[in-house]
Amino acid sequence: MKFVEIDDLQDLALGAALLGSGGGGCPDYDLLMAEKHLMEYGKVPLVDVASLEDDALVLPIAFAGAPLVSAEMLPSGEECSQLLKAVEELTGRRPTHLMPAEIGGANSLCPFLFAARLKLLVLDADTIGRAFPEMQMSSCNLSKVPANPAFIADSMGNTLILRANDANTMEMIARNAIVAMGSSALVGIYMMEGRVAKQAVIKGSVSLAMGLGRAIREAKERGEEPIKPLIDSYGAAVLGTGVVDQIDQRIEGGFLNGSVSILTKGGTVSIQYQNEYLKAEINGETVALTPEIIALVDSESFMPITSERLLFGTRVTVISLPSPSIWMTEEGLKLVGPGYFGYEDVRCNETCKEFEAI
């Protein structure tokens, strides 16, 4: 069993912000709070999925809503306690393990905000392998794990327990509830026992994100280009480097929707997003498309830039990373592929790359 320390959290925040494809929320605040809790309450055990007990109770959690709102409406720190209380009142059981529902941005740190103080373990896994904007976009959904019941808690002390006929309906109802809560709330969904988790989650994704962050950090410490280890070991590709020229974004239906244009020597890179960056074009030609991971990083610091942190005039590098393999299946593409978001499927049937968490 690995114990997560502050250095690990910093690597996780960096790697997960990259895997988040612009979504999952900026990790800065969550990293500070998670570091504070580790210093105050001690290290957090990170449990390998293979060692998970069959009767363990695993609760995937993530903050949901519009990232632009969550940057201003900060968590109270009591949201997870509210979820645990709701779970115990409903089931008579207390979750033994937390895990990030998505390994993207701030949400990768979400369990570490609460685990040390609440004396819970964190599972080295998630349910997406990156970030996506909707709750039915989950490996648990593909594995037929019920979304019921879902638990939602906001920073004002409001708590909801939701049941729905299916994961798509759960997303619709929960999204409306989250909008009513101010478009930012903690969600616990796809609660499952250990025997189910072993078949339904994406294994090793917390460690994968830490490894990405560590590779970037160590390359910078050696004075090397941080992109090099990502190209060599993770199949990354550089799509362009330039200056943010235009940003058009709005909050709709609880999401941050928009587009950003980057002026480069090779022309204009245009990216469309719904919380996450979903489509990249160069001079109108598609070069990356969901479920590929599209990331913008600051060209000087190589820090990933989430969609709510886009600023006019920033010099950025646009990179792509392969999709987690689960989303390249026929069923996976139905949930998160170009067609779902209204884009023409021009790449993913033939050239979209994939990788597995290691």
Steps between C-alpha positions, in 0.01 A plus 500: 500500500635841403463802725445826315717792608501868408746456212271232358204737517691765307587249227139379497365852459729563203441167327126500557462855370658369179278191484194712578500642146417844637231372738473380857570846640825683568680302775672794674256544792435129545873431506554756776217354708612140442856592603367668813298192594795267445716716728224511761365143489781293347569312179220343297516130403462440125362152445561286192179365347633142506528511880149638550283284724185368335271647767666844502266788420643739242357847436622688191475876556551815295396862498253557218369814334657790314874537575479879468254502792702263717800732469299758695263285711759305697420174682420522869693182580190333649349371175644150533388468862150582380523229232626240746219582743245461219651165398490371857143615554389330179702178509617456857857480370787745485722505188845358561667645190472823305618532142494782243208456265726654234876539483489856378606830653381575851275196507800268514583660836144485625537185717820639654308806620306276736663158545757583770255689720224241456738201541418351161715326239539621140479254213761528224241523224230714345206442267604698190880508457473873421217753554165520322210736570210259570437234764396218266846526338648239732660158483248402769216580262664283232531222759130532593569624852183680613528877532243472782506642751693820434589737780546877456620753759575869460704750699189636671415172675230381260499126426303296247457127445388428144364191327432481127406239241841505332831688490387742228194598702715530811727745316205712391337515845828545688615773260186701564542454875862616480397807302251579779787464748695768317664278234755349739454201732668178610352185346536139612381259231544134397554386859608136487652216696859394448412192294319726252769768497762246393311458172359849449767762573805619306789363700815690587387838371603695811851355468496572127422868562772517765743347251414757236549784746826352625633461144425866427649621828818296466550609139474864609747436785747358246452803277337293225187567298210368713320373192778251417413230758133533408581436135743216578298319767138606463446557127442874525507721191548877465223660295630856510644784706369855494302774671139486618319734265127455563289347776126453470342329800177487696338295775211296359314218672758480776795470257768740382459494121719686256787519256851641502724599209880494512712680239803290402762513225311223321166679516211508747436217745133501604375296794141438603408394852223400739696527826754272323682572175326277246609601151811666356538634148789660315378737228166319501643147476432268796821384666372364834156388608335348805573253653859605435635719778561859391696721737622858507812572702673828578799506266731643768406297807340199324214519750172376350229761452144394580216647298387746769857639524541599135636854460543715191867544403633193681769312309394136494599166354220270381568130544304179464522173690349166400157402623461242778426177315156454658363793299619361168254212516171520313307550824754751628478714188122510532542664841790738440583498129465787254142416407375543855622860506372576151833478317564312179692180572797571271787353704400255765402209277844491340776696664404583860768352729447333833687408816436313822576612853826349624 
